[in-house]
C-alpha cells in the first residue's frame, strides 16, 4: 500500500532564509510524487510533480523538490523564504497511471515564515 | 484549463439532516472526479471517485454517498448527518498527471 510521511507538523523559518519541508514515501513500483499548498479555507494548489527524468523538479513560486530514490524522499525546498509562503503543505504519492490518480496524502506540514 | 466550482462554500446543518454538496467542472469532458474530506485542517481522505457518468467507487464505508448524474457534475450526499461528518470537503479533477482541486465546502454539523 502507498503511504506518505511528513515528519514535521510545523516548520519555522525566517524570511530570506532557505526552507525545507520533508517528505518520505512508500510505494510498490515507480512513484509519481506531488506537492500541494493550502492557504486557510482554500482548496489545494498544485506546486510541482515528479514523474520521471531529472531528480530536481522546479515548480511554482520558486519552489523545487528533489526526488531521492535510495532514501525514498521528496523534500520541498526554496532558497529564500517569503512571509507569503506561510501555509499548509502536502506531499502526495500515486502509483502513476495516466488519467487516473489515486493520490495518497501526507498529514501536512505547516510552514511559518517570520518577518 | 479546468475550472472547478463547489457549492455551497459553507454550510451549517443539524445532526440528522440531509446533505447535498455539488461539484461542477468546466473546460474538460469525461473527467475523473474525486471527493476528499479534510478533517481538523490536516490530512485529506479520499471518499469517492468517478471515472464516468453513473460510475462511483467508494474508498471508505461511511454515512455518505456520491452520484454523478452528468459528465461534469459530482454530488456528495447524506440522508442523515452525523457530528463526525463535519469537515472541509474538496472536489478534484484529473488533468494529465495532476489533480486540481476546487475551492471546497466547509461543513459544520451541530
Interface residues (C-beta under 8 A of the other chain):
Chain A: X32 X34 X36 X41 X42 X43 X44 X45 X46 X49 X51 X88 X90 X96 X98 X99 X100 X101 X102 X103 X105 X106 X107 X108
Chain B: X4 X32 X41 X42 X43 X44 X46 X49 X51 X88 X90 X92 X94 X96 X97 X98 X99 X100 X101 X102 X103 X104 X106
